């Protein structure tokens, strides 16, 4: 039995929503994973009279495809889609059966209008919380367009294939046999890669806003909702809705919610934002801010948006070590997400750079997967909470090296080692390993502002108690500001503060 009793209860409720019959074509051998695949599809068929199973031969074994009767949809799962991918399986069953996807009609039309043959393959790990978004987006595209197919490939079940292609980060997407991209992508981002970008004039011709929010993380979502609730024209322009929260695994300090995951929280934020008729402009990167009659925000695509007030909530990104080899071997052994990419380093030796909470949490997680973890900390002592340090030092396959500076990440076509300098003796040491996880904090996404907005020496936007910057009408909130602490709940509060500050500015001016 693959599915436990609790999952079966939930699954049974979903299967009752199926609107038509589905045929699972399964290709299996005699190995353990094949047995699990066969057991899974048989359990699904036993739970619903709308599901039937047929043995066949598919390009990969073990795998199974999800089809309408008499029609191949192009959706294939190579491996057992449990863990984070279980939702991908459920959605595939529902959508193939005829259940309408929860996607805006203009997106559905865009997918259906794509011409040509697009055969996608996505390499994933079942512990990756970024992977399901990509898998579900490509599955949906396969359902809606007969020229598109998609295969999810569990890297743990197809290790030889993963090693042959040197895949060291998930999700990794291939299109028609060629590498397309790695990392989380939304449906909109995938469509942007394979179809024409919208004309910049469409954005430039928009009427000026009362409040324009730049950035779509918790601060930006909160700011736009608070502004829209005042009944004023509100827009939000974001490179990626949700920001770095999309890459956050477990959230246990969001008051009133004992536990949630980043993507789940972001989905709720996006749903809430759309309730207020806010003009959401996604996949757009801000390039320049200038105050004229209105405050103007120029985007990378050349479009210029105008607004009476602006709230900057561009958040922060993972800080790079900035040593030779880091950029060269990104996704070739250099990684930033232990939850996503950790399983690809099973049985290998890795290093974690950073002794704060994020670094030590990463080391603890990785120790349960890899052969050995070496933690490198710049300061003489670790900065992580005592409870995390106690857990770390109890692990037999972890080495902690303090008071050292990373010098170089070495390799040829992928990482093979790391060199560091002992800060007290200046001696250079080298460790042979296969992976490096960088966990040294955040840097604000404010470079594009130049000298227009006052910033600290760390690049953080300086704000007052109302969220106001040094430029009248320009406010800021969240991790891009000089707020004392970088937390989701604090970002949301500061977003609300900035929106109220902007509204107060509008009624006084």
LUMSE-371435 format. One line per 2 residues: number of its first residue (from 1); their letters; for each residue x, y, z of C-alpha. Coordinates in nm, 4 decimals. Each point is the difference from the previous one (the first is absolute). Last residue first. Layout:
REM residues N
NUM = a = X Y Z  ...
REM end
This chain:
REM residues 509
509 = xx = -0.1304 6.7275 -0.1260  -0.1401 -0.0780 0.3450
507 = xx = -0.2412 -0.2675 -0.1261  0.2734 -0.1654 -0.2058
505 = xx = 0.2635 0.0034 0.2770  -0.2450 -0.1676 0.2416
503 = xx = -0.0653 -0.2675 -0.2619  0.3756 -0.0550 -0.0430
501 = xx = 0.0511 -0.0305 0.3758  -0.2884 -0.2467 0.0223
499 = xx = 0.1609 -0.2011 -0.2780  0.3434 0.0210 0.1661
497 = xx = -0.1398 -0.1194 0.3345  -0.1821 -0.2921 -0.1642
495 = xx = 0.3202 -0.1062 -0.1731  0.1901 0.0401 0.3297
493 = xx = -0.2410 -0.2396 0.1654  0.0336 -0.2551 -0.2789
491 = xx = 0.3782 0.0235 0.0121  -0.0042 -0.0508 0.3781
489 = xx = -0.2109 -0.3150 -0.0397  0.2322 -0.1380 -0.2649
487 = xx = 0.3153 0.0675 0.2040  0.3098 0.2081 -0.0674
485 = xx = 0.0774 0.1852 0.3218  0.1230 0.3521 0.0744
483 = xx = -0.1697 0.1631 -0.2963  0.2541 0.1783 -0.2210
481 = xx = -0.2051 -0.0662 -0.3122  0.0161 -0.2579 -0.2814
479 = xx = -0.1285 -0.2688 0.2396  -0.3433 0.1574 0.0344
477 = xx = -0.1356 0.3447 -0.0792  0.0704 0.3165 -0.1974
475 = xx = -0.1673 0.3354 -0.0677  0.0396 0.2547 -0.2785
473 = xx = -0.2383 0.2948 0.0035  0.2613 0.2484 0.1171
471 = xx = 0.3506 -0.1403 -0.0656  0.2039 -0.0590 0.3200
469 = xx = -0.1950 -0.3188 0.0662  -0.3341 -0.0381 0.1806
467 = xx = -0.0989 -0.3232 0.1784  -0.2026 0.1950 0.2565
465 = xx = 0.2552 -0.0477 0.2807  0.2815 0.1166 -0.2267
463 = xx = 0.1691 -0.1871 -0.2829  0.3619 -0.0515 -0.1143
461 = xx = 0.0206 -0.2440 -0.2916  0.2523 -0.2791 0.0680
459 = xx = 0.3107 -0.0089 -0.2204  0.2358 -0.1227 0.2723
457 = xx = 0.1598 0.3465 0.0248  -0.3500 0.1275 0.0769
455 = xx = -0.2250 0.1366 -0.2733  -0.1413 0.3405 -0.0937
453 = xx = -0.1972 -0.0237 -0.3251  0.1187 0.1556 -0.3272
451 = xx = 0.3616 -0.1090 0.0428  -0.0376 -0.3234 -0.1979
449 = xx = -0.3502 -0.1461 0.0197  0.0844 -0.3077 -0.2104
447 = xx = 0.2280 -0.1352 0.2728  -0.2966 -0.0374 0.2374
445 = xx = -0.0629 -0.3742 0.0215  0.1207 -0.0306 0.3600
443 = xx = 0.2761 -0.2551 0.0844  -0.0772 -0.3096 0.2066
441 = xx = 0.1740 -0.2481 0.2252  0.3041 -0.2221 -0.0209
439 = xx = -0.1440 -0.3387 -0.1003  0.1956 -0.1292 -0.3017
437 = xx = -0.0215 -0.3767 -0.0517  0.3123 -0.1527 -0.1544
435 = xx = 0.0016 -0.3440 -0.1639  0.2353 -0.2748 -0.1161
433 = xx = 0.2837 0.0001 0.2515  0.3786 0.0095 0.0279
431 = xx = 0.1066 0.2381 0.2754  0.2816 0.2554 -0.0363
429 = xx = 0.1875 0.2013 0.2621  0.1856 0.3320 -0.0278
427 = xx = 0.1947 0.1160 0.3099  -0.0637 0.3619 0.1017
425 = xx = 0.0769 -0.1045 0.3634  -0.2886 0.1771 0.1782
423 = xx = -0.2367 0.0314 -0.2972  0.0379 -0.3589 -0.1200
421 = xx = -0.0479 0.0430 -0.3755  -0.2418 -0.2176 -0.1999
419 = xx = 0.0034 -0.2184 -0.3095  -0.3002 -0.2006 -0.1241
417 = xx = -0.0202 -0.3159 -0.2057  -0.1123 -0.1952 -0.3059
415 = xx = -0.2823 0.2179 -0.1347  -0.1070 -0.0608 -0.3602
413 = xx = 0.1490 0.0187 -0.3527  0.3470 0.0580 0.1465
411 = xx = -0.0228 0.0800 0.3686  0.1024 0.2315 0.2809
409 = xx = -0.1913 0.2323 0.2291  0.2474 0.2650 0.1142
407 = xx = 0.1174 0.1982 0.3045  -0.2653 -0.0552 0.2682
405 = xx = 0.1087 0.1751 0.3190  0.0572 -0.1903 0.3234
403 = xx = -0.0646 0.0727 0.3684  -0.1960 -0.3205 0.0523
401 = xx = 0.0130 -0.3519 -0.1477  -0.2943 -0.2246 0.0975
399 = xx = 0.0059 -0.3663 -0.1061  -0.3250 -0.1956 -0.0341
397 = xx = -0.0493 -0.3759 -0.0505  -0.0556 -0.1041 0.3630
395 = xx = -0.2821 0.2444 0.0793  -0.0283 0.1175 0.3609
393 = xx = 0.1940 0.3190 -0.0788  -0.2772 0.1130 -0.2348
391 = xx = -0.2818 -0.0598 0.2502  0.1778 0.2031 0.2679
389 = xx = 0.0743 0.2737 -0.2522  -0.3669 0.0190 -0.0989
387 = xx = -0.1140 0.0335 0.3634  0.2673 0.2653 0.0632
385 = xx = -0.1296 0.2249 -0.2801  0.2406 0.0499 -0.2906
383 = xx = 0.2879 0.2505 0.0037  0.2826 -0.2561 0.0015
381 = xx = 0.3203 0.1141 0.1689  0.3391 0.1360 -0.1173
379 = xx = -0.1740 0.1701 -0.2970  0.0281 -0.1047 -0.3656
377 = xx = -0.1801 -0.3321 0.0402  0.0538 -0.3068 -0.2221
375 = xx = -0.2231 -0.3020 0.0690  0.1195 -0.3324 -0.1404
373 = xx = -0.2722 -0.2577 -0.0694  0.0629 -0.3707 -0.0607
371 = xx = -0.1656 -0.2945 -0.1764  -0.3093 0.1890 -0.1126
369 = xx = -0.3680 -0.0387 0.0867  -0.0592 0.0383 0.3748
367 = xx = 0.2975 0.2328 0.0311  -0.1602 0.2244 -0.2632
365 = xx = -0.2855 0.1020 0.2292  0.2336 0.0764 0.2923
363 = xx = 0.2384 0.1956 -0.2255  -0.2870 0.2039 -0.1456
361 = xx = -0.1312 0.0862 0.3469  0.3556 0.1012 0.0906
359 = xx = 0.0299 0.2298 -0.3002  -0.3452 0.1575 0.0404
357 = xx = 0.0531 0.0633 0.3714  0.3412 0.1591 -0.0459
355 = xx = 0.3217 -0.1943 -0.0573  0.0477 0.0594 -0.3714
353 = xx = 0.1579 -0.1909 -0.2868  -0.1341 -0.3559 -0.0057
351 = xx = 0.2323 -0.2613 -0.1445  -0.0833 -0.3277 -0.1718
349 = xx = 0.1302 -0.3586 -0.0069  -0.2098 -0.2489 -0.1974
347 = xx = -0.2306 -0.2919 0.0844  -0.3106 0.1890 -0.1086
345 = xx = 0.0990 0.3227 -0.1772  -0.3048 0.0166 -0.2294
343 = xx = -0.2214 -0.0336 0.3091  0.1250 0.3391 0.1299
341 = xx = -0.1109 0.1993 -0.3071  -0.3463 0.1135 0.1005
339 = xx = 0.0124 -0.0006 0.3803  0.3612 0.1200 0.0069
337 = xx = -0.0792 0.3080 -0.2121  0.2982 0.2214 -0.0891
335 = xx = 0.2105 -0.2259 -0.2202  0.3512 -0.0196 -0.1447
333 = xx = 0.0579 -0.3501 -0.1394  -0.0702 0.0608 -0.3657
331 = xx = -0.3112 0.2088 0.0630  0.2339 0.2986 0.0470
329 = xx = 0.3474 -0.1248 -0.0913  0.1350 0.3025 -0.1871
327 = xx = -0.1751 0.2495 0.2278  0.1595 -0.1390 0.3173
325 = xx = 0.3290 -0.1067 -0.1561  0.2052 0.3032 0.1008
323 = xx = -0.1397 0.1637 0.3161  -0.2920 0.2385 0.0424
321 = xx = -0.1654 -0.1780 0.2912  -0.3392 0.0902 -0.1490
319 = xx = -0.2791 0.1415 0.2162  -0.3393 -0.1588 -0.0525
317 = xx = -0.2537 0.2568 -0.1192  -0.1860 0.2907 0.1567
315 = xx = -0.3368 0.1717 -0.0133  -0.1189 0.2289 -0.2806
313 = xx = -0.2593 0.1747 0.2138  0.0169 0.3591 -0.1293
311 = xx = -0.3314 0.1832 0.0465  -0.0685 0.2695 -0.2590
309 = xx = -0.2276 0.3039 0.0113  -0.1730 0.2105 -0.2680
307 = xx = 0.0758 -0.2699 -0.2554  0.1444 -0.0463 -0.3474
305 = xx = 0.1212 -0.3187 -0.1705  0.2663 0.0120 -0.2724
303 = xx = 0.0559 -0.2957 -0.2339  0.3527 -0.0593 -0.1302
301 = xx = 0.0059 -0.3801 0.0493  0.2197 0.0420 0.3096
299 = xx = -0.2680 0.2149 0.1638  -0.0033 0.3765 0.0579
297 = xx = -0.1818 0.1170 0.3114  -0.1160 0.3620 -0.0148
295 = xx = -0.1184 0.2088 0.2952  -0.2449 0.2503 -0.1422
293 = xx = 0.0683 0.3601 -0.1013  0.3648 -0.1135 0.0058
291 = xx = 0.1605 -0.2352 0.2522  0.2249 -0.2677 -0.1494
289 = xx = 0.0381 -0.3690 0.0779  0.1965 -0.2343 -0.2287
287 = xx = 0.0267 -0.3677 -0.1011  -0.2984 -0.1857 0.1480
285 = xx = -0.0389 -0.3631 -0.1064  -0.3287 -0.1288 -0.1405
283 = xx = -0.1062 -0.3654 0.0185  -0.3374 0.0968 0.1526
281 = xx = -0.2147 0.3102 -0.0476  -0.2884 -0.0232 0.2492
279 = xx = -0.2642 0.2747 -0.0308  -0.1815 -0.0276 0.3334
277 = xx = -0.3638 -0.1020 -0.0349  -0.0338 -0.0558 0.3728
275 = xx = -0.0561 -0.3769 0.0173  0.3087 -0.0512 -0.2188
273 = xx = 0.2242 0.0997 0.2921  -0.1594 -0.2639 0.2262
271 = xx = 0.0559 -0.2777 -0.2557  0.3612 0.1096 -0.0418
269 = xx = 0.0574 -0.0016 0.3758  -0.1601 -0.3452 0.0357
267 = xx = 0.2198 -0.1394 -0.2792  0.3018 0.1622 0.1686
265 = xx = -0.0783 -0.1759 0.3282  -0.0220 -0.3385 -0.1751
263 = xx = 0.3229 0.0649 -0.1911  0.1805 0.0858 0.3260
261 = xx = -0.1119 -0.2954 0.2071  -0.2269 0.0005 0.3052
259 = xx = 0.0160 -0.0825 0.3676  -0.1631 0.1190 0.3205
257 = xx = -0.1962 0.2798 -0.1677  -0.1291 0.2536 0.2547
255 = xx = 0.3317 0.1945 -0.0101  0.2269 -0.0792 -0.2918
253 = xx = 0.2891 -0.1522 0.1957  -0.0115 -0.3582 -0.1326
251 = xx = 0.0771 0.0458 -0.3680  0.1564 -0.3093 -0.1601
249 = xx = 0.1464 0.0002 -0.3504  0.0766 0.3517 -0.1153
247 = xx = 0.0815 0.0404 -0.3703  -0.3338 0.1621 -0.0903
245 = xx = 0.0572 0.2283 0.3004  0.2912 0.1427 -0.2035
243 = xx = -0.2377 0.2056 -0.2117  -0.3688 -0.0864 0.0108
241 = xx = -0.0823 0.1362 -0.3439  0.3107 -0.0081 -0.2153
239 = xx = 0.1418 0.3040 -0.1790  -0.2768 0.2084 0.1475
237 = xx = -0.2198 0.2969 -0.0908  -0.2952 0.0774 0.2266
235 = xx = -0.2673 0.2503 -0.0913  -0.2515 0.1932 0.2096
233 = xx = -0.2662 0.2539 -0.0940  -0.1518 0.1191 0.3300
231 = xx = -0.2935 -0.1464 0.1925  0.1758 0.0011 0.3379
229 = xx = -0.0129 -0.3817 -0.0053  0.2238 0.0164 -0.3070
227 = xx = 0.2796 0.1577 0.2050  -0.0158 -0.2587 0.2801
225 = xx = -0.0086 -0.2812 -0.2554  0.2922 0.1432 -0.1993
223 = xx = 0.2142 0.0481 0.3112  -0.0648 -0.3522 0.1292
221 = xx = 0.0876 -0.1570 -0.3346  0.3137 0.2136 -0.0272
219 = xx = 0.1196 -0.0809 0.3517  -0.0742 -0.3738 -0.0402
217 = xx = 0.1854 -0.0152 -0.3342  -0.1164 0.1598 -0.3240
215 = xx = 0.2383 0.2876 -0.0635  -0.0570 0.3561 -0.1235
213 = xx = -0.3323 0.1306 0.1348  -0.1670 0.2787 -0.1971
211 = xx = -0.2429 0.2187 0.1936  -0.2301 0.2627 -0.1540
209 = xx = 0.0708 -0.1516 -0.3382  0.0595 0.1777 -0.3302
207 = xx = -0.2048 -0.1336 -0.2954  0.1603 -0.2872 -0.1909
205 = xx = 0.1537 0.0883 -0.3363  0.3512 -0.0934 0.1111
203 = xx = -0.1132 -0.3544 0.0844  -0.1531 -0.0761 -0.3393
201 = xx = 0.2903 0.1862 -0.1620  0.2406 -0.2656 0.1299
199 = xx = -0.1527 -0.2526 -0.2447  -0.0509 -0.3375 0.1660
197 = xx = 0.2823 -0.2556 -0.0344  -0.0319 -0.2582 -0.2777
195 = xx = -0.0298 -0.3641 0.0977  0.2331 -0.2755 0.1251
193 = xx = 0.1796 0.1599 0.2940  -0.2901 0.2258 0.1008
191 = xx = -0.2281 -0.3043 0.0160  0.2352 -0.1593 0.2506
189 = xx = 0.0068 0.3172 0.2103  -0.3814 0.0246 -0.0018
187 = xx = -0.0344 -0.3624 0.1121  0.2348 0.0752 0.2877
185 = xx = 0.3625 -0.1030 0.0042  0.2085 -0.1344 0.2883
183 = xx = 0.3542 -0.0997 -0.0827  0.1863 -0.1143 -0.3087
181 = xx = -0.0481 0.0952 -0.3624  -0.0370 -0.1203 -0.3594
179 = xx = 0.2507 -0.2848 -0.0480  -0.0456 -0.1620 -0.3430
177 = xx = -0.1827 -0.3272 -0.0713  -0.3112 0.1603 -0.1491
175 = xx = -0.0245 0.2248 0.3052  0.1881 -0.0973 0.3165
173 = xx = -0.0937 0.1278 0.3450  0.2125 -0.0368 0.3120
171 = xx = -0.1981 0.0217 0.3254  0.2324 -0.0664 0.1591
169 = xx = 0.3751 0.0510 0.0135  0.3013 -0.2234 -0.0641
167 = xx = -0.0878 -0.1510 -0.3385  0.3228 -0.1248 -0.1563
165 = xx = -0.1905 -0.1452 -0.3000  0.1513 -0.3450 0.0496
163 = xx = -0.0396 0.0357 0.3762  -0.3726 0.0661 -0.0292
161 = xx = -0.0484 -0.2843 -0.2488  0.1889 -0.2417 0.2252
159 = xx = -0.2013 0.1108 0.3036  -0.3408 -0.0641 -0.1559
157 = xx = -0.2141 -0.0849 0.3052  0.1691 0.2567 0.2249
155 = xx = -0.0224 0.2634 -0.2739  -0.3784 -0.0318 -0.0172
153 = xx = -0.0896 0.0855 -0.3600  -0.3169 0.1971 -0.0813
151 = xx = -0.0836 -0.0376 -0.3694  -0.1819 0.2676 -0.1970
149 = xx = -0.1592 0.0185 -0.3426  -0.1124 0.3010 -0.2057
147 = xx = -0.1426 -0.0032 -0.3546  -0.3372 -0.1238 0.1286
145 = xx = -0.0487 0.3233 0.1954  -0.2222 0.0351 0.3088
143 = xx = 0.0931 -0.3180 0.1882  0.3696 0.0365 -0.0842
141 = xx = 0.0004 0.3624 0.1212  -0.1532 -0.1176 0.3264
139 = xx = 0.2728 -0.2609 0.0409  0.2625 0.2686 -0.0642
137 = xx = -0.1431 0.2261 0.2717  -0.0461 -0.2872 0.2457
135 = xx = 0.3580 -0.1198 -0.0413  0.1443 0.3501 0.0325
133 = xx = -0.2002 0.0871 0.3114  0.0679 -0.3485 0.1404
131 = xx = 0.3800 0.0457 -0.0126  0.0536 0.2865 0.2441
129 = xx = -0.0848 -0.2037 0.3110  0.2666 -0.2566 -0.0834
127 = xx = -0.0184 -0.3080 0.2250  -0.1234 -0.2216 -0.2853
125 = xx = 0.2992 0.0949 -0.2121  -0.0541 0.1314 -0.3503
123 = xx = 0.1193 -0.0311 -0.3597  -0.2498 0.1624 -0.2366
121 = xx = -0.0401 -0.1122 -0.3608  -0.1843 0.2142 -0.2571
119 = xx = -0.0918 -0.0939 -0.3566  -0.1202 0.3086 -0.1871
117 = xx = -0.1245 -0.0489 -0.3556  -0.1284 0.3026 -0.1913
115 = xx = -0.2618 0.2723 0.0463  -0.1024 0.1578 0.3324
113 = xx = -0.3589 0.1309 -0.0268  -0.1368 -0.2435 0.2584
111 = xx = 0.2482 0.1250 0.2599  -0.0864 0.3689 -0.0594
109 = xx = -0.3736 -0.0793 0.0136  0.0424 -0.1731 0.3364
107 = xx = 0.1986 0.3013 0.1262  -0.2740 0.2408 -0.1164
105 = xx = -0.2597 -0.2205 0.1725  0.1589 0.0323 0.3433
103 = xx = 0.1118 -0.3282 0.1549  -0.1771 -0.2211 0.2505
101 = xx = -0.0054 -0.3011 -0.2323  -0.3366 -0.1332 -0.1259
99 = xx = -0.0586 -0.3657 0.0906  -0.0036 -0.2048 -0.3187
97 = xx = 0.1381 -0.3332 0.1202  0.3465 0.1136 -0.1106
95 = xx = -0.0315 0.2941 0.2373  -0.1044 -0.2091 0.3000
93 = xx = 0.2589 -0.2750 -0.0457  0.2776 0.2518 -0.0688
91 = xx = -0.0998 0.2020 0.3071  0.0261 -0.3100 0.2212
89 = xx = 0.3396 -0.0939 -0.1444  0.1421 0.3490 0.0468
87 = xx = -0.1340 0.0024 0.3578  0.2011 -0.3174 0.0664
85 = xx = 0.3121 0.1755 -0.1274  0.1041 0.1395 0.3399
83 = xx = 0.0381 -0.3529 0.1361  -0.1484 -0.2520 -0.2462
81 = xx = 0.0382 -0.0099 -0.3762  0.1589 -0.3488 -0.0344
79 = xx = 0.2477 -0.0108 -0.2875  -0.0335 0.1209 -0.3575
77 = xx = -0.3349 0.1836 0.0061  -0.1352 0.0656 -0.3485
75 = xx = -0.2430 0.2599 -0.1370  -0.0186 -0.0011 -0.3817
73 = xx = -0.3787 0.0129 -0.0196  -0.0348 -0.3267 -0.1896
71 = xx = -0.3540 -0.0385 -0.1340  -0.2222 -0.3080 -0.0335
69 = xx = -0.1216 0.0197 0.3581  0.1594 0.3093 0.1516
67 = xx = 0.3523 -0.0493 0.1161  0.2366 0.0003 0.2968
65 = xx = 0.3341 -0.1632 -0.0777  0.1964 -0.2449 0.2142
63 = xx = 0.3664 -0.0554 0.0707  0.2531 -0.2669 0.0963
61 = xx = 0.1395 -0.0281 -0.2602  0.0577 0.2905 -0.2346
59 = xx = -0.0965 0.0345 -0.3693  -0.3347 -0.1745 0.0720
57 = xx = -0.1029 -0.3631 -0.0521  -0.3535 -0.1024 0.0964
55 = xx = -0.2080 -0.1264 0.2891  -0.3520 0.1419 0.0217
53 = xx = -0.1645 0.1426 0.3106  -0.3527 0.1399 0.0387
51 = xx = -0.1212 0.3021 0.1943  -0.3617 0.1263 0.0018
49 = xx = -0.1089 -0.2913 0.2244  0.2056 0.1664 0.2730
47 = xx = 0.1862 -0.1316 0.3066  0.1124 -0.3333 -0.1472
45 = xx = 0.1443 0.1814 -0.3033  0.2079 0.2256 0.2276
43 = xx = 0.1237 -0.2988 0.1997  0.1002 -0.1779 -0.3227
41 = xx = 0.1841 0.3124 -0.1160  0.1964 0.0155 0.3259
39 = xx = 0.0821 -0.3726 0.0200  0.1313 0.0057 -0.3562
37 = xx = 0.2217 0.3013 0.0723  0.1256 -0.1604 0.3235
35 = xx = 0.0837 -0.3266 -0.1769  0.1799 0.1934 -0.2714
33 = xx = 0.2000 0.1822 0.2691  0.1055 -0.3370 0.1492
31 = xx = 0.1211 -0.1477 -0.3303  -0.1927 -0.2583 -0.2063
29 = xx = -0.0911 0.2176 -0.2967  -0.2764 0.2532 -0.0504
27 = xx = -0.1729 0.2068 -0.2696  -0.3449 0.1234 0.1010
25 = xx = -0.2730 0.1557 -0.2106  -0.2496 0.1644 0.2352
23 = xx = -0.3351 0.0538 -0.1710  -0.2330 0.2720 0.1275
21 = xx = -0.3786 0.0159 -0.0183  -0.1939 0.3243 0.0377
19 = xx = -0.0975 0.2732 0.2442  0.2278 -0.0792 0.2935
17 = xx = -0.1124 0.1835 0.3162  -0.0571 -0.3271 0.1885
15 = xx = 0.3716 -0.0646 -0.0405  0.0718 0.3017 0.2206
13 = xx = -0.1999 -0.1304 0.2955  0.1573 -0.3458 -0.0350
11 = xx = 0.3430 0.1587 0.0059  -0.0599 0.1559 0.3402
9 = xx = -0.1132 -0.3299 0.1548  0.2766 -0.1869 -0.1804
7 = xx = 0.2618 0.2405 0.1373  -0.1170 -0.0726 0.3550
5 = xx = 0.0015 -0.3790 -0.0530  0.3527 -0.0227 -0.1408
3 = xx = 0.0698 -0.0225 -0.3721  0.2576 -0.2451 -0.1371
1 = x = -0.1499 -0.3318 0.1148
REM end
